[in-house]
Amino acid sequence: MSFRMLRIRDTWIWLAKVCLFLVLVPITPLASSAQEADPPAEKQNDVAAAKLTGARLRIPLPIKGSVDTNIKQSLQRLLSRLNDGDPRPVVILEMDATKAEQTQGSEFERSLSLARFLTSKEAARLKTVAFLKGKIEGHAVLIPLACEQIVMHPDAELGNAGIDESSISMTMRHAYEEIAGYRNTLPPELALGMLDPSLEIYRVNNRRFVDGAEYEKLKAEGEVATSEKLVEKGKMALLTATELRQDLQLISHISENYRQLATLLEIPENQITQDLGLDRDWKAARFIMDGDISNRMVQRTSLSMQDAIHGGVNFVLIDLHSTGGDPIACENMVNFLLGLPDAVHTVTLVTDEALANSALIAMACDEIAIAPNAKLGGAGSYAYSHEGRHDLENYLVRISPEANRSWSVWGAMNDPDLEVFHYERPGTALAKFLSEREAAELPDAKEWKRGQAITTPNEPLQITGSQALDWGIADSQAASVAEIAQHYGLPDELEVPKQNWAHRFVEVLASPSLAFFCLFVGVMAMISEFKAPGVGVPGFIAAICFGLFFWSRFLNGTAGWLEAMLFVGGIFFILMELFVLPGFGIFGLGGGAMIITSIVLAMQTFVWPTTDYELKQVPYSLGSVVVIFFGMIAAVLFAKHILPRTPYLNQTMLDAPDEETMEEIRRRETIVDLTHLVGNTGQALTPLRPSGKAKIGHEIVSVSSDGDMIEQGEKVVVVQVRGNYAIVRATT
């Protein structure tokens, strides 16, 4: 190839390189941007996992058996979720010794094993905070000593580490010095003072802690300006939260609940509401609440839950699909869930909707799992009256600390007049959604800045599942029961407890059809008893029927002592009218009104309807009045036409005399002629209520007053004669 051809080839190669360079230079940044804008799914998951800034882990007390192993496995699982470069999440190790059996009995080896893990290089990626409640004694004291921070409940105490030991070995002393010296959260000398009753512990010059021997040495050298004996010889140190925080300034904070703790540690509340001890031996059960919330549904669900928990269930999943319902029933369900033992973990799953006051059931659970497109709160089948909204707000304020959730958003879901705002704490990533009332009650209210309102005027707040997750209202995302089961390592198909025969019997008793039947038969039997008093068979049947009626209403949650007392009082006044004070009518009418009122109230949870939901219940209540009316008619017809012709039953009442018998009675009555006594006066020999005896002239005759009660000895005058007795009237 000639030299000329080589130069031409080299020129073309150079031009091609220049063109390629000019093309690749603008393309390369675009490709990089595309990769950054659309990271792979694995990268997205890593980013989502990095959002974890806080977690809570409950440490069962006393520490024995496999407690230390389970806690370490839970922490290792949490560590596996972290990526390189992620910030250290705050892990709250909750130690609750509010029960007497939890305060003592922790094993030294188990406690030391867990404490050494907390101080290990592996756990250095976690910021550990001990949250103490109750009296933390025994070797469980090693756990807060191994944490970076200690936060205590106002009523908590810490100390008496050697309470389970008859003697303190050098191994124990070295272990406490090792753990306390590593963190220096509490001085090693004070830790030994909690362990060994043979030591005296002093605080010297405000910040230095020494034992008795060191104190004497410092005193001899003249280095003691101020001193205070903290632990006397023969005793172990047991210090309160106030002493450790205010006097000694050794713990970081005092907190009453998780909400305060989250604020103090500057982490989102929803990240510490669920216990990350997922390696527990869960025994789960699923409970479906589908449809309007009623007393009957709540009664059935709560009874099933109680039986399941007594059978060992410690994981309760509530599959909630509802548009709201009876406010009393909702509050009863909330109170029931809040009253469950701490060992029972409750989760509400909302895959579709939980509108109006049904959302309160989710608020009462330990964890809320929700689908992104689900709806929470907003207009539903029940709307509170103006007074009801005020009562609901006070109720939510009262239960909010126990539920460990802010109440404002849940109140706005049912109250269109409640305004909720977005609050931020400048300088932090913390955000809350609060009403002005709740914001003003924060211990650090001045540090929070109010933003825009999240509510719409005159409309109850409704949020989607995505919003609930973003705002920290919900705790986790789940679109099915299978996702919950996978998250907790449960079977894919969770068991729905079946009703036993006792529950089915209660269900039948609580049915409205049985209530109306018992009411109908009871009214018939009661009237039959009044027509033939003293026999007892109809009265016994009436007592059984009314007893079943009120029992069924009690099981349904609509009747209580008030309704029962009104009913018994009504029966009492009717009996007074019949046998003690006949003729006036006021006791009979009043007693009847009390009976009807008690039955109507027993069919509903309100006194006067104020909402659409309550108006829908009115026909059922009025149906009880119709049943009473038809029961009375049926009782009269039964007593007049059927009972006299029924074998055996016809002996329970007297037949009305026929015409011949009546004529004979009138003839016998005319044998005694008292017409000559009309206009004569005399004296009542017995109290006339209204019948009795009186002496008219020289004759003692049977008399009856014309309506007034006449006392014995009063003067009377005969105004009329009926057969063989006279009608008299008091002369005064």
Beta strands, then each sheet from edge to edge (+ up, - down):
strand 1: 54-58
strand 2: 90-97
strand 3: 127-136
strand 4: 149-152
strand 5: 157-159
strand 6: 201-204
strand 7: 208-211
strand 8: 227-231
strand 9: 238-240
strand 10: 253-254
strand 11: 284-290
strand 12: 315-321
strand 13: 345-350
strand 14: 353-354
strand 15: 367-370
strand 16: 375-377
strand 17: 421-424
strand 18: 431-434
strand 19: 449-453
strand 20: 462-464
strand 21: 476-477
strand 22: 681-684
strand 23: 691-696
strand 24: 699-705
strand 25: 715-722
strand 26: 725-730
sheet 1: 1+ 2+ 3+ 4+ 10+
sheet 2: 1+ 2+ 3+ 5+ 9-
sheet 3: 7+ 6- 8+
sheet 4: 11+ 12+ 13+ 15+ 21+
sheet 5: 14+ 16+ 20-
sheet 6: 18+ 17- 19+
sheet 7: 22+ 23- 24+ 26+ 25- 22+
end
